[in-house]
Amino acid sequence: MKKWLLALLFAIPAFAEDKLDTGDTAWMMVSTALVLLMTPAGLALFYGGMTRSKNVLNTYSMVLGAFAVAFIAWIVAGYSMAFGDGGSMQSFMGGFGNAFLSGINWNDLSGTYPTYVFVVFQGTFAAITVAIASGSVIERMKFSTWLVFVAIWTIVVYGPITHMVWGGDGALLFDAGALDFAGGTVVHMNGGLAGLVLAFLVGKRHGYPKIAMKPMSVMLTALGAALLWFGWYGFNGGSAFGANEIAGLAYLTTTLATAVAALVWVLIEWAVYKKPTLLGAASGVVAGLVAITPAAGFVDVSGAIIVGGVGSVVGFFGVAVLKKKLGYDDSLDAFGIHFLSGLWGALATGVLALNDKDLLWDGPLKESGDRFGQFMVQVESVAIVGIYTLVGTAIVYFIASALTGGGRVDEETEQVGLDEAVHGEKVLHV
């Protein structure tokens, strides 16, 4: 792969002689702000509206706390583990050479914009990834355990996975030619599977599934979905790393796939339950956004329609069928939507990506037009990410639980509600 492309995508300081482009810089700064909006506003409201009223503030606090702690951990060592030089461990992680951003100067460039902007942009990805996992364990996980978990997980799970997929020459899945435009494996599979692991380790909520656990406000969830959709233009469009034609392609495919997914989810509900719900439409929006993320800069209109439509079907299956059959308590369906729709999107990228050397980063499809070979690389990518997330998340949880005296609140706290028992607040005072 050409050096200029590596510099553009992966912030390698050795190629910082590239010229600053103010248009690209402005676009990347705006994209970063849009991705930031997705966590403490979009995801927090999306999750908060679906939880019970006695736990809505705790749910919001877990998402907001995840962002704050994860971003600090990203600066401390996460960025270095993701994009640093790993030496003999370069295949799997970046090492600690850039801890606290050591070795990176304020005027260094990543392609055509400042490296510091790249650092912040990627830090918002790290933060939302671990925040996604919170949706699986709301209403029963200790807040202290959660914050410790976030700090460690960002460095030892998210950092190495990001490195393997996006870490440049020598990184395992990058060298294999895995295609992940904006985080189908790195973000959504990773965060969704981490949530499922936590759900099993923390255990089910008391009364689940026998007691009705109605959402506090579907309107808040719908507002959160709208903010996520808005912010996703920074997520996917910003992953073109400049104000360019590929960003425009990502804008189109993101919008189309998401619209198709929202409609498909509503139609499925209408057929199965005889009622098209707003909660279903909001869930379809997120499923479509997740599914198109790995493919956004690689597919055309027909590809976007297929990715979005099937991604919605897969997400609905995870939420309405698989969870009931297996009996796990994934409270807000982080696994059902983020992992499963992300898995579909990652695999579909190998099947539906355009055979266009100007769009593809690397891999068998770009090098020799080998689509089956590209699909098998995508399979390898999702398998390695899945195994690492599964094992790494379990280890980090046990460490965090040991440091905080157990990972679950007591039964009385759970019955009272975490808003009042943990935070001393109520969402409404009447």
C-alpha positions in Angstrom: 0.0 0.0 0.0 1.3 3.5 -0.9 2.9 5.5 1.9 0.6 8.5 1.4 -2.5 6.3 2.0 -1.0 4.9 5.2 -0.2 8.4 6.4 -3.8 9.5 5.5 -5.4 6.6 7.3 -3.2 5.7 10.2 -1.3 8.9 11.3 2.2 7.6 10.8 4.4 10.6 11.9 7.2 9.5 9.5 5.2 10.9 6.6 4.1 14.1 8.3 5.7 16.2 5.5 2.3 16.2 3.8 0.8 19.6 3.4 -2.0 20.8 5.7 -5.4 21.1 3.9 -7.7 23.4 5.8 -10.8 21.9 4.2 -9.8 18.4 5.3 -8.9 19.7 8.7 -12.3 21.5 9.1 -14.1 18.4 8.0 -12.3 16.1 10.4 -12.9 18.5 13.3 -16.6 18.7 12.5 -16.7 14.9 12.1 -15.1 14.5 15.5 -17.7 16.7 17.1 -20.5 14.7 15.4 -19.1 11.4 16.7 -18.8 12.9 20.2 -22.5 13.9 20.0 -23.3 10.2 19.4 -22.3 9.1 22.9 -23.3 11.5 25.7 -26.4 12.6 23.7 -27.5 10.1 21.1 -26.6 6.7 22.8 -27.4 8.0 26.3 -30.9 9.1 25.3 -31.5 6.0 23.1 -30.6 3.7 26.1 -32.1 6.0 28.7 -35.5 6.0 27.1 -35.7 2.2 27.0 -34.9 1.6 30.7 -37.2 1.8 33.6 -37.8 5.2 35.2 -36.0 4.3 38.4 -32.8 3.6 36.5 -32.8 6.1 33.7 -30.3 8.5 35.3 -27.9 5.6 36.1 -28.2 4.5 32.5 -27.3 7.9 31.3 -24.5 8.1 33.8 -23.0 4.9 32.6 -22.9 6.1 29.1 -21.5 9.6 30.0 -19.1 8.0 32.5 -17.9 5.6 29.8 -17.1 8.5 27.5 -15.2 10.4 30.0 -13.1 7.5 31.4 -12.5 5.9 28.0 -11.2 9.1 26.4 -8.8 9.6 29.3 -7.7 6.0 29.0 -7.3 6.5 25.3 -4.8 9.4 25.8 -3.0 7.5 28.6 -2.3 4.4 26.6 -5.2 3.4 24.3 -4.0 5.4 21.3 -0.5 4.0 21.7 -1.8 0.4 21.8 -3.9 1.0 18.7 -1.7 3.1 16.4 1.8 2.9 18.0 4.8 0.8 16.9 4.4 -2.6 18.6 7.9 -3.8 17.7 8.0 -7.6 18.1 4.2 -7.5 19.0 3.3 -5.4 16.0 0.9 -8.1 14.7 -1.3 -7.7 17.7 -0.8 -4.4 19.5 1.0 -1.1 19.2 2.9 -1.0 22.5 3.3 2.0 24.9 5.7 4.1 22.9 3.1 6.8 22.4 1.7 6.7 25.9 0.3 10.1 26.9 0.9 11.0 23.2 4.7 10.9 23.7 6.5 11.5 20.5 3.6 13.3 18.8 4.0 17.1 18.3 1.3 19.6 18.1 2.2 20.4 14.4 2.5 16.8 13.2 0.1 15.8 10.4 -1.8 12.7 9.6 -2.0 13.1 5.8 -3.6 16.5 5.3 -4.8 17.3 8.8 -3.3 17.5 12.3 -2.4 14.3 14.1 -4.0 15.6 17.3 -7.3 15.8 15.4 -6.9 12.1 14.4 -6.2 11.2 18.0 -9.4 12.9 19.2 -11.4 11.5 16.3 -10.3 7.9 17.1 -10.8 8.5 20.8 -14.5 9.2 20.2 -14.7 5.8 18.5 -13.1 4.1 21.5 -15.5 5.8 23.9 -18.7 4.9 22.1 -17.5 1.3 21.7 -17.3 0.6 25.4 -20.4 2.7 26.0 -22.4 0.4 23.7 -21.6 -2.5 26.1 -23.4 -0.7 29.0 -26.8 -1.4 27.4 -26.5 -5.1 28.2 -26.0 -4.6 32.0 -28.0 -1.6 32.9 -30.1 -1.7 36.1 -27.8 -4.1 38.0 -24.1 -3.4 37.5 -22.2 -1.4 40.1 -21.2 2.0 38.8 -17.8 1.8 40.4 -17.1 -1.6 38.7 -18.3 -0.2 35.4 -15.9 2.8 35.5 -12.9 0.5 36.4 -14.0 -1.9 33.6 -14.1 0.9 31.1 -10.6 2.2 31.9 -9.0 -1.2 31.6 -11.0 -2.5 28.7 -10.3 0.5 26.5 -6.6 -0.1 26.7 -6.3 -3.9 26.7 -9.3 -4.9 24.5 -10.2 -2.0 22.3 -6.6 -0.8 21.6 -5.3 -4.2 20.3 -8.4 -4.9 18.2 -8.1 -1.5 16.6 -4.5 -2.1 16.0 -5.1 -5.5 14.4 -7.7 -4.0 12.0 -6.5 -0.5 11.3 -2.9 -0.4 12.7 -0.9 -0.2 9.4 1.8 -2.4 8.1 2.6 -5.4 10.3 -0.8 -5.5 11.9 -2.5 -8.9 11.7 -5.8 -8.2 10.0 -4.6 -5.1 8.2 -1.9 -7.1 6.4 -4.5 -9.8 5.6 -6.5 -7.1 3.8 -9.6 -7.0 6.1 -12.0 -4.2 5.0 -13.7 -2.3 7.8 -14.5 1.2 6.6 -15.6 2.7 9.9 -15.8 0.1 12.6 -18.1 -2.9 12.0 -15.6 -5.2 13.7 -13.7 -2.6 15.7 -16.7 -0.9 17.2 -20.0 -2.7 16.8 -19.0 -6.4 17.0 -16.6 -5.5 19.7 -18.9 -3.5 21.9 -22.0 -5.7 21.3 -20.2 -8.9 22.2 -18.6 -7.3 25.2 -22.1 -6.4 26.3 -23.2 -10.0 26.0 -20.2 -11.3 28.0 -21.0 -8.8 30.8 -24.7 -9.8 30.7 -23.8 -13.4 31.4 -21.2 -12.6 34.0 -23.3 -10.0 35.9 -26.4 -12.1 35.7 -30.1 -11.4 34.9 -32.1 -8.7 36.5 -34.4 -9.9 39.3 -37.7 -10.8 37.9 -36.5 -11.1 34.3 -38.3 -12.2 32.1 -41.4 -12.7 34.2 -41.9 -9.1 35.3 -42.8 -6.5 32.7 -40.0 -4.0 32.4 -41.5 -1.2 30.4 -39.4 1.6 28.8 -39.4 5.0 30.6 -40.0 7.0 27.4 -40.1 5.8 23.8 -39.8 9.5 22.8 -36.4 9.8 24.4 -35.3 6.6 22.6 -36.5 8.0 19.3 -34.7 11.3 19.9 -31.6 9.4 20.7 -31.9 7.4 17.5 -32.2 10.6 15.5 -29.1 12.1 17.2 -27.2 8.8 16.4 -28.2 9.1 12.8 -27.1 12.7 12.7 -23.8 11.9 14.4 -23.2 8.9 12.2 -22.3 11.2 9.3 -19.2 12.1 11.2 -18.7 8.4 12.1 -18.9 7.1 8.5 -18.2 10.3 6.5 -15.3 11.2 8.7 -13.7 7.8 8.1 -12.9 9.0 4.6 -10.3 11.2 6.4 -11.0 14.2 4.3 -13.6 16.3 2.5 -13.5 14.1 -0.6 -15.6 11.9 -3.0 -15.4 8.9 -0.6 -16.9 10.9 2.2 -19.8 11.7 -0.3 -20.2 8.0 -1.0 -20.3 7.2 2.7 -23.0 9.9 3.2 -25.2 8.4 0.5 -24.8 4.8 1.5 -25.3 5.6 5.2 -28.5 7.5 4.6 -30.0 5.0 2.2 -29.1 1.8 4.2 -30.6 3.4 7.4 -33.8 4.5 5.7 -34.3 1.0 4.2 -33.5 -0.7 7.6 -36.0 1.5 9.5 -38.8 0.7 7.0 -38.0 -3.0 7.0 -38.1 -3.3 10.8 -41.5 -1.5 10.8 -42.9 -3.8 8.1 -41.7 -6.9 10.0 -43.4 -5.7 13.2 -46.5 -4.9 11.2 -46.6 -8.4 9.8 -45.7 -10.2 13.0 -47.4 -8.1 15.7 -49.9 -6.2 13.6 -48.6 -2.9 15.0 -45.8 -0.7 13.6 -44.1 0.8 16.6 -41.9 3.9 17.0 -39.5 1.8 19.2 -39.2 -0.6 16.3 -38.5 2.2 13.8 -35.8 3.6 16.1 -34.3 0.1 16.5 -34.3 -0.3 12.7 -32.5 3.0 12.3 -29.7 1.8 14.6 -29.5 -1.6 13.0 -29.1 0.0 9.6 -26.5 2.4 10.8 -24.5 -0.5 12.4 -24.8 -2.7 9.3 -23.6 -0.1 6.8 -20.7 1.1 8.9 -18.0 -1.4 7.7 -19.2 -1.1 4.1 -20.1 2.6 3.8 -17.1 3.6 1.6 -17.0 0.4 -0.4 -20.5 -0.3 -1.8 -22.9 1.4 -4.2 -26.6 2.1 -4.0 -27.7 -1.6 -4.5 -25.2 -2.7 -2.0 -26.4 -0.2 0.6 -30.0 -1.3 0.1 -29.1 -5.0 0.7 -26.8 -4.2 3.6 -29.5 -2.0 5.3 -32.4 -4.3 4.6 -30.8 -7.6 5.7 -29.1 -5.8 8.6 -32.6 -4.9 9.9 -33.8 -8.5 9.6 -30.7 -9.8 11.4 -31.2 -7.2 14.2 -34.9 -8.0 14.6 -34.0 -11.7 14.8 -31.5 -11.0 17.5 -33.9 -8.9 19.5 -37.2 -10.8 19.0 -36.1 -14.4 18.5 -32.6 -15.3 19.6 -32.7 -13.5 23.0 -35.9 -15.4 23.9 -34.6 -18.7 22.7 -31.3 -18.5 24.6 -32.7 -16.7 27.6 -30.0 -14.2 28.2 -30.8 -10.7 29.7 -29.2 -8.3 27.2 -31.2 -5.4 28.7 -31.1 -3.0 25.7 -30.1 -5.4 23.0 -26.5 -4.3 22.5 -25.7 -7.8 21.3 -28.8 -8.3 19.2 -28.4 -5.1 17.2 -24.7 -4.0 17.4 -23.0 -7.4 17.3 -25.3 -9.3 14.9 -25.9 -6.4 12.5 -22.2 -5.5 12.7 -21.3 -9.1 11.9 -23.6 -9.1 8.9 -22.2 -5.8 7.6 -18.6 -7.0 8.0 -19.3 -10.2 6.0 -21.4 -8.4 3.5 -18.6 -6.0 2.7 -16.6 -8.9 1.3 -19.5 -9.9 -1.0 -20.8 -6.5 -2.0 -17.8 -4.2 -2.1 -17.2 -2.7 -5.5 -14.2 -4.0 -7.4 -12.7 -0.5 -7.7 -9.1 0.0 -6.9 -9.7 3.7 -6.1 -12.1 2.7 -3.3 -10.6 -0.4 -1.8 -7.8 -0.1 0.7 -6.1 -3.5 0.3 -7.0 -7.2 0.2 -7.5 -10.0 -2.3 -10.3 -8.1 -4.1 -8.1 -5.1 -4.7 -5.0 -7.0 -5.5 -6.4 -9.7 -7.9 -10.2 -9.4 -8.0 -10.6 -12.4 -5.8 -14.0 -11.9 -4.1 -14.1 -15.3 -2.4 -10.6 -14.6 -1.0 -11.9 -11.3 0.3 -14.9 -12.9 1.9 -12.6 -15.4 3.7 -10.5 -12.5 5.0 -13.6 -11.0 6.3 -14.5 -14.3 8.0 -11.0 -14.4 9.6 -11.4 -10.8 10.8 -14.8 -11.4 12.5 -13.5 -14.6 14.1 -10.3 -13.1 15.5 -12.1 -10.0 16.8 -14.9 -12.2 18.4 -12.4 -14.5 20.2 -10.3 -11.7 21.5 -13.3 -9.7 22.7 -14.8 -12.7 24.3 -11.8 -13.7 26.3 -10.5 -10.2 26.9 -13.8 -8.9 28.2 -14.2 -11.7 30.7 -10.7 -11.2 32.1 -11.2 -7.5 32.4 -14.5 -7.9 34.2 -13.0 -10.3 36.8 -10.2 -7.8 37.4 -12.6 -4.8 37.7 -15.0 -6.9 39.9 -12.1 -7.9 42.2 -10.9 -4.3 42.6 -14.4 -3.0 43.5 -15.7 -5.8 45.7 -18.0 -7.5 43.2 -19.6 -6.3 40.0 -23.3 -6.4 40.9 -25.5 -4.2 43.2 -27.3 -5.9 46.0 -31.0 -6.9 45.6 -32.3 -4.0 47.7 -30.5 -1.5 45.6 -31.8 -3.1 42.5 -35.4 -3.1 43.8 -35.2 0.6 44.9 -33.6 1.6 41.6 -30.1 2.8 41.0 -31.0 6.4 40.4 -32.0 7.0 44.0 -29.8 4.3 45.7 -26.6 5.0 43.9 -26.8 8.6 42.7 -29.3 10.1 45.1 -31.4 11.5 42.3 -34.7 10.9 40.6 -35.6 11.6 37.0 -38.9 13.3 38.2 -39.8 14.8 41.5 -43.6 14.6 42.0 
